[in-house]
Amino acid sequence: LQDTGEGLKQLMRSYPQAVTVVTTANRGEPFGVTVSAFSTISLDPPLVMVSMTKGTAAHDVISGASHFAVNILAADQAKISERFAGRSESHKFSFEGLAVEKAENGCTLIRTAVGHIECTRASSHDEGDHTVIMGKVTRVKHSHDAPPLLYYKRGYTTVASTVPTPSAADSLFGEW
Ligand SMILES: Cc1cc2nc3c(=O)[nH]c(=O)nc-3n(C[C@H](O)[C@H](O)[C@H](O)COP(=O)(O)O)c2cc1C
């Protein structure tokens, strides 16, 4: 019997997720962390969530923040994702060299991102090995009509501009 936690982790590698950098002001200093566990929860009122792994520095900063911003990365921004996941030697977690601006809520926005969602923390939920942080959306900016950066099978990819035609899909699922 496959361990369900491990099975879930492995299956989710085949589930593409868009990549964001969640930013906040940490004691006045700009802070950012790469997050794919982001989703819209409600439109009226507008609510979004991010889910942070317990036991990391980023968890403590984001779950303790009164405001945060979600920067949706573009397909050519894998290096920015790696940087804010702490995987880049030269620019770990730093905004150095990036075009940024201050959000109305004080968080840092990465100007070249597809879009930005500014939030005020609405609630946080202790769920297993993660904390789910709900944000009330205070401002949205769609900056660039660029394809998104996706994380899939432990690597980066983006969307294809077409899906298989119905007839091609039929042959794919012929045995159904
Ligand atoms: C593509 C990608 C997506 C990630 N998504 C999340 C996420 O949704 N939640 C999270 O807590 N960490 C996520 N991480 C990990 C964090 O970016 C970061 O590596 C980790 O929190 C750093 O821990 P530290 O602050 O203790 O150094 C992701 C990393 C990558 C590369």
The ligand as an SDF file (V2000), in Angstrom:
LIG
                    3D

 31 33  0  0  0  0  0  0  0  0999 V2000
    8.3870   26.2520   -7.5070 C   0  0  0  0  0  0  0  0  0  0  0  0
    8.3960   26.3490   -6.0100 C   0  0  0  0  0  0  0  0  0  0  0  0
    7.2110   26.4660   -5.3210 C   0  0  0  0  0  0  0  0  0  0  0  0
    7.1910   26.5740   -3.9230 C   0  0  0  0  0  0  0  0  0  0  0  0
    5.9920   26.6900   -3.2860 N   0  0  0  0  0  0  0  0  0  0  0  0
    5.9790   26.8360   -1.9400 C   0  0  0  0  0  0  0  0  0  0  0  0
    4.7380   26.9850   -1.2560 C   0  0  0  0  0  0  0  0  0  0  0  0
    3.6760   27.0000   -1.8650 O   0  0  0  0  0  0  0  0  0  0  0  0
    4.7810   27.1180    0.0960 N   0  0  0  0  0  0  0  0  0  0  0  0
    5.9570   27.1100    0.8000 C   0  0  0  0  0  0  0  0  0  0  0  0
    5.9300   27.2190    2.0220 O   0  0  0  0  0  0  0  0  0  0  0  0
    7.1480   26.9710    0.1750 N   0  0  0  0  0  0  0  0  0  0  0  0
    7.1870   26.8340   -1.1730 C   0  0  0  0  0  0  0  0  0  0  0  0
    8.3810   26.7010   -1.8130 N   0  0  0  0  0  0  0  0  0  0  0  0
    9.6210   26.7150   -1.0010 C   0  0  0  0  0  0  0  0  0  0  0  0
   10.0110   28.1370   -0.6290 C   0  0  0  0  0  0  0  0  0  0  0  0
   10.1210   28.9400   -1.7920 O   0  0  0  0  0  0  0  0  0  0  0  0
   11.3710   28.2450    0.0600 C   0  0  0  0  0  0  0  0  0  0  0  0
   12.2840   27.4810   -0.5960 O   0  0  0  0  0  0  0  0  0  0  0  0
   11.3940   27.8330    1.4860 C   0  0  0  0  0  0  0  0  0  0  0  0
   10.2740   28.3080    2.1630 O   0  0  0  0  0  0  0  0  0  0  0  0
   12.6340   28.4630    2.0940 C   0  0  0  0  0  0  0  0  0  0  0  0
   12.7030   28.1470    3.4470 O   0  0  0  0  0  0  0  0  0  0  0  0
   13.4970   29.1020    4.4490 P   0  0  0  0  0  0  0  0  0  0  0  0
   12.7290   30.3710    4.5050 O   0  0  0  0  0  0  0  0  0  0  0  0
   13.5280   28.3500    5.7260 O   0  0  0  0  0  0  0  0  0  0  0  0
   14.8820   29.2870    3.8640 O   0  0  0  0  0  0  0  0  0  0  0  0
    8.4270   26.5810   -3.2110 C   0  0  0  0  0  0  0  0  0  0  0  0
    9.6260   26.4730   -3.9080 C   0  0  0  0  0  0  0  0  0  0  0  0
    9.6180   26.3610   -5.2940 C   0  0  0  0  0  0  0  0  0  0  0  0
   10.9370   26.2610   -6.0290 C   0  0  0  0  0  0  0  0  0  0  0  0
  1  2  1  0
  2  3  1  0
  2 30  2  0
  3  4  2  0
  4  5  1  0
  4 28  1  0
  5  6  2  0
  6  7  1  0
  6 13  1  0
  7  8  2  0
  7  9  1  0
  9 10  1  0
 10 11  2  0
 10 12  1  0
 12 13  2  0
 13 14  1  0
 14 15  1  0
 14 28  1  0
 15 16  1  0
 16 17  1  0
 16 18  1  0
 18 19  1  0
 18 20  1  0
 20 21  1  0
 20 22  1  0
 22 23  1  0
 23 24  1  0
 24 25  2  0
 24 26  1  0
 24 27  1  0
 28 29  2  0
 29 30  1  0
 30 31  1  0
M  END
$$$$
